[in-house]
Amino acid sequence: MSEIKPHQIEKMIYVIRGQKVMLDSDLAELYGVETKVLNQSVRRNLDRFPQDFMFQLTPEEYHFLKSQIVTSKNGTGGKQKLPLVFKENGLAMLSGILNSDRAISVNIAIMRIFTRLRSFLLLEQDLRNEIKDLKKGTSQMFKIVFERLDNLEDTAPSLNPNRKKIGVKTKD
């Protein structure tokens, strides 16, 4: 059994319907089984996979995804059935129905990737909030500076027209 590398799994995570999901064919490849076998196991345990754990792609979603992937994974140029995709909870549920050493190690690796992605999203949100706060603070500071400059202009003594100007003289 070869070691699963995180970058292999990361390349297999797609965003569909605003959710991070993995395709049945990619999971079957990772688990070392045929896609048909994986889907049969899922269909035998369908009560474990509600819509918020797994769903089947629409033809439009599949066409869009296929255009992103560029080539068909099975080499036939297409699929008979639309693929199933699994959200994070569905991936965790797969570990309960696929009980091989490989399935266990793959699921552990997948869960670690999803956890890392979630922490990146939280960090990204924190950074967005900090930038927003900085922008707000900076805008407020500039507003105060410009107000004070306007006040200085209003209260500054008028310039002496006889005063000698400083600078380089140019011929106009």
Secondary structure, DSSP 4 states (H G I P E B T S, - for coil): -PPPPHHHHHTTEEEETTEEEEEHHHHHHHHTS-HHHHHHHHHHTGGG--TTTEEEPPHHHHHHHHHHH-S-TTSSSS-SSPPEEE-HHHHHHHHHH--SHHHHHHHHHHHHHHHHHHHHHHHHHHHHHHHHHHHHHHHHHHHHHHHHHHHHHHHSPPPPTTSPPPS-----
